[in-house]
Amino acid sequence: MNIRKIFAGLLLTLAVSSCIQDEALNVEAAIDDCTGENIQLASIDAPHKEIEIYVLDGTDVSQQELNFTLADGATIQADETEAGDQPPYYDFSQRTLRRFTVTSEDGNTTATYVVRINKMELPTHYSFENLRATTPYHIFYLTNESGIMQWASGNPGYELSGMALDETQYPTVQDPIGHSGKCVRLTTRSTGSFGLPLGMPIACGNLFVGSFDVQNAVTAPRQATHFGFPFTKIPQRITGWYKYQKGETFTDENNEVLSGQTDIGDIYAVLYEAETSDYTLDGDLFPLTGGINPNIVLMARIGEQGQQEMKETDEWTYFDLSFEAQNGKTVDPEGLANGKYKLAIAFASSRGGGYFRGAVGSELYIDEVEIICE
């Protein structure tokens, strides 16, 4: 009798365990990241299921390495295969745009992503006329003869707060009245009840060359920003136009008022050493204390090293900032020609926004930016 009870109990335990296992199967079908040996930058637009892969102009893409980071247990397959496909290597020589379908672990959810390979050289003149997407937030892109590249911003992270009622209430938006045509408007905004307990009470408006990893936006926000793209010229100056108004109350990461401190915007560009294609600077490039990132070779930053100061103004104001040597380094011509340097360009409505210090309502307008090179 006891043996029968034990056996019945064992069967019940196994059945419950099996049910729990079945319920635990992941239902998510998503691509979280994409890496590869010669990938310089990968921008994932999760809402629109689009991935832009950037490689240097002249790269052989007939065997393009794509290592997809998927949701737990998910699988991925190209919708239409090419003869040269040998995953994780895919042939993009005939079609620069291909579709890949992700299937969730439980097999019930699928998502099709558009993956596009862009052979790109970073342009040196930037207007803000073009939007790749307008919902749920604005995505800017820049273009030259080689192709197009998306600007990155923290908008995907701000979406998690649920504070924006429409696309115009995000920190980074296009404004219809620029110095010439349209421009970008960056605004420091509150993250409400979502951000306060996380030590992220504000989100400053920002726009930068690089990518933003929304998967780490909460757990490691500064590491979620990846700045820069390969650059084979020596930059001398960055110029453009801005308007700026600071918010009323300057607060820290605990939302405590820091009396006597006021907000200021930020405009900067840095040329830095990147020995591998996947190395990028992150949001800790300018720590609150201590020196700047040691890989930085040249830097142009408003208000630094005798450079032009940013002032409050409702009139379009010209800025002209020179690149100055940093960390006792000089540019190696051979390394420059071989793509061992990257250029990062960034704008922010609050200079300390990466550390969640700033004033809600601070607003920076930027337009017609140019990198002048030797």
C-alpha positions in Angstrom: 0.0 0.0 0.0 2.8 2.4 1.0 4.7 1.5 -2.2 1.6 2.3 -4.3 1.2 5.7 -2.5 4.9 6.5 -3.1 4.6 5.5 -6.7 1.5 7.6 -7.2 3.2 10.5 -5.5 6.2 10.2 -7.8 3.9 10.2 -10.9 2.1 13.3 -9.6 5.5 15.1 -9.0 6.7 14.2 -12.4 3.4 15.5 -14.0 3.6 18.8 -12.0 7.2 19.1 -13.0 6.4 18.5 -16.6 3.6 21.2 -16.5 6.0 23.7 -14.9 8.6 23.0 -17.6 6.0 23.5 -20.3 4.8 26.8 -18.8 8.4 28.0 -18.5 9.0 27.9 -22.2 9.8 31.4 -23.4 7.2 33.0 -25.6 9.4 35.9 -26.8 10.7 36.1 -30.4 13.3 38.9 -30.5 16.8 39.8 -31.5 18.6 41.6 -28.7 22.0 42.2 -30.4 24.0 41.4 -33.5 27.8 41.2 -33.7 30.4 40.1 -36.3 34.1 40.4 -37.0 33.8 43.4 -39.4 30.6 45.0 -38.0 31.4 48.5 -37.0 28.0 49.3 -35.7 24.6 47.6 -35.4 21.4 49.6 -34.8 18.3 47.6 -33.8 15.0 49.3 -34.2 12.9 46.9 -32.1 9.4 48.5 -32.7 9.8 48.3 -36.4 11.8 45.1 -36.5 14.7 46.6 -38.5 18.4 46.1 -38.0 20.9 48.3 -39.7 24.4 46.8 -40.0 27.3 49.1 -40.8 30.6 48.0 -42.3 33.4 49.9 -43.9 33.1 50.8 -47.5 34.9 48.2 -49.6 34.1 45.3 -47.2 33.4 41.9 -48.8 29.9 41.0 -47.6 29.6 37.7 -49.5 30.4 36.0 -46.1 29.1 38.5 -43.6 29.3 37.2 -40.1 26.1 37.8 -38.1 26.0 36.5 -34.5 22.5 37.1 -33.3 21.7 37.3 -29.6 18.2 36.0 -29.3 15.6 35.8 -26.5 16.1 32.7 -24.4 15.5 29.5 -26.3 14.5 31.3 -29.6 15.9 30.3 -33.0 16.5 32.2 -36.2 16.5 31.4 -39.9 16.9 33.4 -43.1 13.6 33.6 -45.0 15.3 33.1 -48.3 18.7 31.4 -48.3 21.6 32.2 -50.6 23.9 29.5 -52.0 26.8 30.9 -50.0 25.0 30.9 -46.6 26.8 29.0 -43.9 25.4 30.4 -40.6 26.6 32.5 -38.9 28.0 33.6 -42.2 25.5 35.0 -44.7 25.8 36.2 -48.3 24.7 39.8 -48.8 26.6 40.3 -52.1 23.5 40.1 -54.2 21.0 41.6 -51.8 21.9 44.1 -49.2 18.5 43.7 -47.5 17.4 40.3 -46.3 14.7 39.0 -43.9 15.2 36.7 -40.9 12.4 35.1 -38.9 12.8 34.5 -35.2 10.7 31.7 -33.5 10.2 31.7 -29.8 11.2 28.8 -27.6 7.6 27.6 -27.3 7.2 27.7 -31.1 4.0 29.9 -30.9 5.5 33.3 -31.6 7.4 34.5 -34.6 8.9 37.9 -35.6 10.4 38.8 -39.0 13.3 41.3 -39.0 14.6 43.2 -41.9 18.4 43.1 -41.8 20.3 45.6 -44.1 24.0 45.8 -44.7 25.3 49.4 -45.2 28.8 50.0 -46.6 29.5 53.4 -45.1 32.0 56.2 -44.6 31.0 58.7 -42.0 30.0 61.9 -43.6 31.2 65.2 -42.3 28.2 67.5 -42.7 25.0 67.0 -40.6 21.6 68.5 -41.1 18.6 67.1 -39.3 16.1 67.1 -42.1 15.4 63.4 -42.4 13.6 61.0 -40.1 13.7 57.3 -40.5 10.7 56.9 -38.3 8.2 59.1 -36.5 6.5 56.6 -34.2 6.7 55.8 -31.4 9.6 58.3 -31.4 11.7 60.2 -33.9 14.7 58.4 -35.4 17.1 60.7 -37.4 19.4 59.5 -40.1 22.3 60.9 -42.0 23.3 60.1 -45.5 26.1 60.3 -48.1 27.0 58.6 -51.4 27.8 55.4 -49.6 24.5 54.9 -47.8 22.5 56.0 -44.8 23.2 55.8 -41.1 20.9 56.3 -38.2 21.7 58.7 -35.4 21.2 57.1 -32.0 19.5 58.6 -28.9 18.1 57.6 -25.6 14.5 57.7 -26.8 14.1 53.9 -26.7 15.0 54.0 -23.0 12.6 56.8 -22.3 9.8 54.8 -23.9 10.1 52.4 -20.9 9.0 55.2 -18.5 5.6 55.5 -20.3 5.8 59.3 -19.8 5.5 60.3 -23.5 1.9 60.6 -24.7 3.1 61.0 -28.3 6.3 61.3 -30.3 6.7 65.0 -29.6 7.1 64.4 -25.8 10.3 62.3 -26.1 13.6 63.9 -25.1 14.9 63.9 -28.7 12.7 65.2 -31.5 12.8 67.0 -34.8 11.7 70.7 -34.7 10.3 72.3 -37.8 12.2 75.6 -37.4 15.9 75.3 -37.5 18.7 77.6 -38.5 18.2 76.2 -42.0 15.2 74.0 -42.6 14.5 71.7 -39.7 16.7 70.9 -36.7 16.9 68.6 -33.6 15.5 69.7 -30.3 16.8 68.0 -27.1 14.9 68.4 -23.9 15.6 67.1 -20.4 12.5 65.4 -19.1 11.2 63.7 -16.0 11.0 59.9 -16.0 8.3 60.0 -13.3 7.6 57.1 -10.9 9.4 54.7 -13.3 12.8 56.3 -13.0 12.9 57.7 -9.5 13.4 54.4 -7.6 16.0 53.4 -10.1 18.1 56.5 -9.5 17.2 57.8 -12.9 14.8 60.7 -12.2 15.6 62.5 -15.5 16.3 61.7 -19.1 18.3 64.3 -21.0 17.7 64.8 -24.7 20.7 63.4 -26.6 21.8 62.6 -30.1 25.0 60.8 -31.1 26.8 58.8 -33.7 26.6 55.3 -32.4 24.0 52.9 -31.0 21.8 52.5 -28.0 21.3 49.1 -26.3 17.8 49.3 -24.8 18.3 45.9 -23.2 20.8 47.5 -20.7 19.0 50.8 -20.4 17.9 50.1 -16.9 20.6 47.8 -15.5 23.6 49.6 -17.0 22.5 52.8 -18.6 25.9 54.3 -19.4 27.1 51.1 -20.8 24.0 51.0 -23.0 25.4 53.9 -25.1 28.0 53.1 -27.7 29.7 56.1 -29.3 31.5 56.4 -32.6 32.2 55.1 -36.0 35.5 54.5 -37.9 37.0 57.7 -39.3 40.1 57.9 -41.6 40.7 61.7 -41.5 42.2 64.0 -38.9 39.5 66.3 -37.6 40.4 69.9 -36.9 37.2 71.7 -35.9 33.5 71.0 -35.4 31.1 73.9 -36.2 27.4 74.5 -36.2 24.5 76.4 -34.7 22.7 76.1 -31.4 20.1 77.7 -29.1 19.9 76.9 -25.4 17.7 77.5 -22.3 18.3 75.8 -19.0 15.7 74.4 -16.7 14.8 76.0 -13.4 15.8 73.4 -10.8 19.1 71.3 -10.9 18.8 67.9 -9.3 21.0 64.8 -8.8 20.4 61.1 -9.4 18.3 61.0 -6.1 16.1 63.9 -7.4 17.6 66.1 -4.6 18.0 69.8 -5.4 21.7 70.8 -5.7 21.6 74.5 -4.6 23.9 76.8 -6.4 24.2 74.5 -9.4 22.7 75.2 -12.8 22.3 73.1 -15.9 24.3 73.5 -19.1 24.1 71.7 -22.4 26.8 69.7 -24.1 28.4 69.6 -27.6 31.4 67.5 -28.3 33.3 65.3 -30.7 36.2 62.9 -29.9 38.6 60.9 -32.0 39.7 57.8 -30.2 41.7 54.6 -30.6 39.7 51.4 -31.4 41.9 48.4 -32.0 39.0 46.2 -32.7 35.9 46.8 -34.8 33.5 46.1 -31.9 35.2 48.5 -29.4 33.3 51.7 -28.7 33.4 54.3 -26.0 30.4 54.3 -23.6 28.7 56.8 -21.4 31.6 56.8 -18.9 33.9 58.6 -21.3 33.8 61.7 -19.2 33.6 60.5 -15.5 32.3 62.8 -12.8 35.6 62.6 -11.1 39.0 61.8 -12.6 40.3 62.0 -16.1 38.7 61.3 -19.5 38.8 57.9 -21.2 42.5 57.1 -21.9 41.7 56.0 -25.5 40.7 59.6 -26.5 43.3 61.1 -28.8 41.6 64.4 -29.9 38.7 66.2 -28.4 36.5 69.3 -29.2 34.1 70.1 -26.5 32.2 73.3 -25.8 33.4 75.0 -22.6 36.6 72.9 -22.3 40.2 73.9 -22.6 39.6 77.5 -23.4 36.9 76.6 -25.9 33.8 78.7 -26.6 31.4 78.7 -23.7 27.7 77.7 -24.1 25.4 80.5 -23.2 21.6 80.8 -22.7 20.2 82.2 -25.9 17.0 82.1 -27.9 18.8 83.2 -31.0 20.7 80.8 -33.2 24.4 81.0 -32.1 27.4 79.8 -34.1 29.9 77.5 -32.4 33.4 76.7 -33.7 35.4 74.2 -31.5 38.9 73.0 -32.3 40.1 69.5 -31.7 42.9 69.4 -29.1 45.3 66.6 -28.2 44.4 64.5 -25.2 46.2 62.0 -22.9 49.6 62.9 -24.4 48.6 61.0 -27.6 49.1 61.7 -31.3 47.4 60.2 -34.3 49.2 57.4 -36.0 48.8 57.8 -39.8 49.0 54.1 -40.5 46.4 53.3 -37.9 44.2 56.0 -39.2 44.3 54.7 -42.8 43.5 51.2 -41.5 40.4 52.2 -39.6 41.9 52.0 -36.1 40.3 55.2 -35.0 36.6 56.1 -34.4 34.9 59.5 -34.3 32.2 60.1 -31.7 29.9 63.2 -32.0 27.3 63.9 -29.4 24.8 66.6 -28.2 22.9 66.7 -24.9 20.5 69.1 -23.2 22.2 68.4 -19.8 25.9 68.0 -19.5 25.6 65.6 -16.6 22.6 63.8 -18.0 24.5 60.5 -18.3 24.7 60.5 -14.5 21.1 61.7 -14.2 22.1 65.2 -13.1 20.4 68.1 -14.7 17.3 70.3 -14.8 13.9 69.2 -16.2 13.0 71.6 -19.0 16.6 72.3 -20.2 16.4 72.6 -24.0 19.1 72.5 -26.7 18.5 73.1 -30.4 21.2 72.0 -32.8 21.5 72.5 -36.6 23.9 72.4 -39.5 26.9 70.7 -37.9 30.2 70.1 -39.8 33.4 68.4 -39.1 36.3 70.2 -40.8 39.3 68.0 -41.4 42.9 68.4 -42.6 
